[in-house]
Amino acid sequence: MIQRAVFVIIALAAVAVICKKTVSPGRSKIRQIDHTLQSISFDCDRIAVYVGDEVQVKPVAIPKNADVSYTWEIADDGVLGVQNGRIVALKSGNTLLGAVSGDISAQIKVTAKYKPLPPESTLPPLYYEKLMIANYKNTLGADFVPKNLVKIPENYTAEGYDVLYATEETFSAYKKMYIDMYYAIKGRMHIISAYRSYAKQSELYNKAVQNYMNQGKTSTEARSLALGTTQTPGNSEHQLGCTIDVSNSNNTDHDYYDTPEGKWLADNCYKYGFIIRYPSDKEDITRIKYEPWHIRYVGVNHATYMYVNHLCLEEYIDLQKEAETAANDYAIDNPATVE
Ligand SMILES: [Zn+2]
């Protein structure tokens, strides 16, 4: 107790001394406090953030009361966005974030990652890779044209068909599949349709309607009948450039599945990133009649998940949304960590 009392007295005395030293009006000039910035640092070398989350980053300035305003620098790699030190991760990757004030700066490494699914989840792990879809309820604009269309060499198209185009990745995957089909079953595929512009789809649809009207159907009946085989403009996946119709002759019909090529395609196209877009048992979901010749490129990972789980694209996209919700929930108690 005595020791404690002595300590308190000494402490009070020290405060008095300090006060006397720093505040002594009349005896010396009031010291000018220097607010000039001397250094900036971060309290760690690296942080991890989840894609989509916003995180406030606070550099430490010396002196603490320095007059400082930061400008922020990030590598132009699309990983991060930053505004007033508030960062948002836009895609996964590693990048550097810099806080700059005049000639003084500090950097921190930022690792951005997608939110993981709970460990036991069987939902699509690549839920964050959004796939484009065109169907009866998702319409593409008249001005939508895929970016990287390439001309399909004549050797791949069926005789007598127009010059055709597909996206580069679609055709590149198709070529591998084309060769492998030949080695596997000595079968050949010929492309009879690929990319179709909005205008081309309009032309096809109007032609189909006109054909039915020529057969004596009313305009309403003709439109409804035409929809059985031809999509309205903006609702066909051919406009995406990643859809291809194949045939082993110059015709497409429902017998295609019964050909060796049709069977091989249905069993193997996922290995190359394709799906049979309109399966026979999903007509109520796709609202398109079974088309064993119509393949859509989605990439090997997505295609494999859909093949293994027997899903059409509409069902898969719904599961991706479910997975996104599960990942968001899981991330609440499992923040991003630096490995
Ligand atoms: Zn088609």
Residues whose N, C-alpha, C, O or C-beta is under 5 A from the ligand:
A	BS01	ZN	D245 H294
